[in-house]
């Protein structure tokens, strides 16, 4: 039988400093979280500044000359990559390397056309987007809470919200009858939670799995809807997951961070951006993300940083100096912007090619494509009566084409990993399999 434990004194001291809105949004774990003010990292930090004779605090190995006692191969590899071993091998600060956080902050300001300048602190590093969303869930979601999301959402959200946090997911139709983002449905879903202790909205643009990002007009409408809903004064957290930012191929699509449209919302609404190098900078295996709060009072931000630092300390102790230095070096490279433009142009080419194929009139007998204008993916709703996983397996067996089944009747195609020249055959293969299954033809592997 579970037992309610008292909130640690250090955590309660942090809670007392929070604004009423943030205090109401915290989960039980969020209320209990704190970074030990007198723990080993803090004592080591003090010793680093004041121990002029000997520093026998933190558990790393130093050579007689005070340099990290790393293995020679490790040092050679780091030096060959242009990274100093004395910077990479010791533990980084609890919230990450300052230059790494600063580089991403500058990027966010640039990618919001300057709107976020003065509205954000230094972004908080995480091990990828999933880790960032997990921290948000731990900090704000309790068992029985409701997470409001569009009905087309990334599967990891279910794992995080329901399996991990034991919350309930409430969906609203992602698209309206005109094929745009359903602002009205979002507003109604939020309004239905008016008067609750809190409400939490999750948006994802570019969206996984559909590949849709709101247009500039829709982003303005989202902002207006949020302002109107805020009149009920219900504490509201808005998580804007923009992991695939920058991969746009429709001129009507927003060209700055969606969360920048949420700047200066009423105080009852707290927007937070989840973003990171993993997708944006094409370093998928490196696992790097950020959490960035918008328009927080300095004391609120300081408290949340302390709580997140405490969570990090409990989860993985410290971040990775190697990852953070590696990505900082990428962003500081002379050809960084040139390479970013090259990759974005390639994805734009593939996205437009996929759009042309998905919406071909002869294929509409086999599927109905969801709107898409960005990101890595497109999604199609298969003809009535077909099971998506059965189609996926038949595609593999008969055509040697891999796709992802999403739900009962949706199929996701990653044009990001498919050469432009191969996309026509990918969609033709799906059409052949769908038609064969609709007509009852047996599988015939090539």
N, C-alpha and C positions, 0 to 999 in steps of 0.2 A: 504494500500500500504506500503510495507516494506521500511524502511529508513536506509541508511548506517550510522552507528554511528562512531565517531572517536575512534581509539584504545586507551584504557586507558594509561596514561603516564607510569605507572609501568609495563604494559605489553610490551609497545614499548621499554622500557629500556632493558627488557629481550630479545626481538627480536633482538636488535642490537648486542647482545653478541653471537648469534648463528652463526655456520658455514653456508656458503651459501647453502649447500645441505639440511640441516635441515630447514633452513628458507624457502626454496622452497617447502618443503614437508608439512609444517603446513597448516591446514585448516583456514578458517576465525575465527572460534572459538578458534583454537589453537593459532592464533596470538593475540587474545584478552585475553587469559587466563593468570592469574597471581595469586600469593598468596599475600594477603595484608601484606605488610611489617610492617605496623603500626596497624594491626587489633588486635582483642581481643586475639587470640592465642599467637601472638608475645609479646604483652604487659604482658600477664600472664607468659610467659616464662621468661621474664626479671625480673618480680616480684618474681618468684620462686627462682631465683638466688640471688636477692639483698634485698628483703623485710624481714629483720631480726626481725622486730617488729610485723607487721600484713600484711597479704596478702588478700586484699579485691578485687581481680580481677575476677577470673573465677567463673562461676555460678555453683558451686557444694556446697554441705552442709558438713561442718566439725563439728565434736564434739568439746567440750571444750579442749580436749587433742590433737586436730589437726588431728585425724584420720577421715576417711570418715564416715559420718553419715548414714551408710547403715542399712537396716532392719536386725534384728537379724536372721531371716530365711535365708536371702541372705548370710550373713556372715557364718552361720553354713554350708550351702551347699558348699560354696567355700572352706572353711577350710577342709571339709570332702573329697573334691576332690584334696587336696594338693595345693590349690591356695590361695595366701594371699589377703584378701579383699582390703588392702590399695594399692595393685598393680592393681587390676581388676576394682574397682569401679570408680576411677577418669578417666578423659579423657586420652587416650594415646597420644603420639606425633602425629603430623599431618601425617607423613609418616609411622607410626607404631612403635611398640616396637623394639628397636635396636637388642635385642637378637633373636627375631623372624626372622627379616630380615637376620641376620647373619647366623642363623641355615639353612635357605633355600639357602643362597649363598654357604655355604659349601657343601650342598647337590648337587647343580648344578655343582660345580667344580668336585666333586667326580663322578657324573653321566656323566661327559664329559671327563673322564679319564685325568683330569687336564688341558685340553686344554683351558677352560674358565678362568683359574686362571690368574689374572691380566688384564682380558679383560672385566670384569663386575663389576659394583658397587653393592651396597646393593639392592636386588630386592625390588620393590615397591608393598606393599600389596594391594589387592583388595577383594571385596566380591564375590569371585568365578571367573570362567573363562569368563562367559558372561560379567560381569562387566569390566574385563580387556580388552576384545575385544571392548566393548562399549567405553571405554576411548580412545583406539587407534583410533576408528572411529571418535570420537569427535575431537580428537587432529589433525588428518591428513586427514579425508575425507570431501570433500565439495560436495554440490549439483552439479551433472553433472560429478563428478570424476568417474574413472573406477577402480573397484576392480577386479583383475585377480585371479581366483580360478579354481581348478580342477572341472570337471562337477559332481563329487560326493562330496557334501559338506553338512555340518550340517545346518539344517533349520534356526537356529538362526542367521546365517550369513546374510541371506536374510532380516530378520527383522531388523538387525542392520544396514546393508549397504544401503538397499533401502528404507525401511520404516522410519528409524530414520535419516539417513544421506542424503537420496535422491540421492545416488550415483547409478551408473550402474554396474551390475555384468557381467563380461565377462568370459566365461568358456572355458577351453580346455579339450580334452579327458584325463581322469585320467590315463587310461591304454593303453599301446601299443598292438600291435598284438601278442606279446609274453607273455602278461599277466603281464608285469612289469610297473613301474611308467613311464609315458610318458614324458621323459625329453625333447625330441625334440619338442613336442607340447607346453610344458611350455616355452621353449626358443623362439619359434615362436610367442607365445602370448605376451611375453615381448618385443620382437623386433618390433612387430607391433605398440607399444606405444612409440617407439623411437622419441625423439624430442618433446614430450609432456612436459608440465610444471612439471609433476611428474607421477610416476606409483607406484602402490601398489599391491604386490603379497601376497596372503594368502595360506599357506600350513598347513596341519593338519596330523600329524603322531604320533601315530597310528590314522588312519582316522575313523571318524564317518560320514557316516554309514558303510563303506566297511570293516573296520578292517585291512586295509593294511598299512604297513610301508615300506619305501624303503629299499632295500638291501644295504650292505656296498658299493658294486660296483655302485649302482644307486645314492647313496649319494655323492660319488666322482664325478659322472657325473653331478649331480645337481650343485655342486660347480663349476665345470669346465664351465658349461653352463652360470652360473651367471657371472663368470669372463669374459666370451666372450661378453655377452650382455652389461656389464658395459662399454665396449669400446665406447659406444655412449654417455656416460656421463650424461644420463638422471637421475635426482634424483629419487632413488628407495627405497621404504620401503618394507622389507620382514617380514611379520608376521608369525612366526612359532608357531602354536598352538600344544603343546605337552601334552595336558591334561591327556592322558592315558599312559604317559611314563612308561616304565618298564615292561609292560605286553606283552612280546614277546614270541613266541613259535616256531620260525624258526631260526636255527643257522646262516643262511645267512643274517638275518635282522640286521640292525645297533644295536649296543649295547651301544651307547652313544647318547646324544641329537643330533637330526638332525641339530639344529642351530649351534652346535659346528663345523660342516663341513663348516659353513659360516664365521668362524673367519678369520680375515685379508683379507676380500674382498676389492676391490677398494673403495675409499672414497665416491664415488657416491651412494653406496649401504649401507643401514642401516638395519641390522638384529635386530629383537626384539623377544624375547621368551615370550610366554604366557604359563604359567604352574601353578601348584598349588596342594595343599594337597587334594582338594575335591575328585578327582578320584584316584590319586596316593596313598593316605593314607586311602582311603575308609571312608571318613567322609563327605558324600554327602550332608547331611542336615546342615553341619556347614558353608558352603559357604566361601571358602578361595581360593584365587588365587594370582598370582604375575605377574608383568610386569618386564622384565629384558632386558635392552638394551646391545648390544654387541659392543665392540670396540669404544665407544664414547669418545671423548676428555672430560677431566674433566669439562670444562666450559659448554660444550653442555649438559652433564648429569645434572649438577647443574641447568641449565635453565629449562630443561624438568621436573625435580623434582619439581621445583617451580610452573610450569604450571599445572602439574598433582595435586599437593597439592591444588592449587586454585580450580581445578575442583572438587576434593574430598570435599573441604570446601563447595562448592555450592551444591553438590549432597547430601552428608550425614554427613557433618561437620567433623566427625572423624571416624576412624575405630573402631573395637571392641577389646578392651583389653582382653575380655573373650576368644574370638576365638583365638587370637594370643597367649595367654598364654597356652591355652589348647593344641594347636598344638605343641608349643615349648616343652611342657612337654612330649607329645607323642614321639617326636623325640629324646628326652634325656633319655627316659626310657631304662632300661638295656636290655629288651627283644625286643626292637624296630626292630632291623635288623633280628632277628629270626622270628618275626611275619611277617615282610615284605616278607621274603623268603617263608614263608608258604603260604601266600595269592597268591603270584606270581606263585608258583608251582600249586596251585589249579586252577588258571585261565589258566595256560599252559595246564593242563590236560583236561580242558573243551574245550579249543580252538582246541586242537588236535582231540578230539572226534567229535566236530562240523565239523571240516575239513573233517574227514573221512566220515561222513554222507552226508555232502553237495555235495561231489564229487563222491558219489556212482554212478556207471554207470546206474543202473536201475532208478535213479531219474532224469537223464538228459533229459528225456522225458517231465518233468514237469518244469524244470528251468535250467538256466545256472548260476553257481555260479561265483561271482566276486572273484578275488584272495584275500586271507586274511591270515595274519600271526601274528596278534597281537591284542591288545585292548580288547574291550568288545563284539564286534559285528561281524556278517557276513551278507552279502547281496546277495540275489539271484535275477536274472532277470527271471520273470515268462514266461511261454510258450506264444507264440504269440497270441494276441487277448484277453488275460485275463487282467482284471482291478485289480490292487493290492488291492484297498480298498474293492472291492467285495470279493476277496479271503480272506482278513483279517476278514471280518464280517462272512463269511461262516465258517471259521476256529473256530471262537468263538462259533457260533451256533451249528455246527455239532460235533466239536471235543473238545471244551473247551480249546483251545490253543490260547494264545495271542501273536501277533506279531505286527510289525509296518509297515504300508504301506509307501513307500518312492517314491514319484512321481507317475507316471501312472502304472508302471509295475514292480516295485521292492519291495521285502519284506525283512525286516530286522529282524534277530533273535539275541536276546541278550543271548549268551551262558554264559555270566558272571553271570546271575541270574538264570541259569537253572542247576540243579544237573547233573553230568555227566551221571548217569544212566538213566535220563529222555530224554537225547538228541536224541537217536535213535527214540523214539516215537514221538518227536516233528517233526522231518523231515518226518517220515512216515505219520503223520497226514497231513502235508502240501501236500505231494504227493497224498494222497487219495482225498483230497478236490480238488486239481487241476485237477486230472483225472476225477472226478465226474463232475466238471464244464465244462471240455472240451467235455465230452460225453453228456452233457445236462441233467444229472440226477438232480432231485429236491433235495432240502435241506432235510436232515433227522437227526435232532438233536438227540444226544445220550441220 
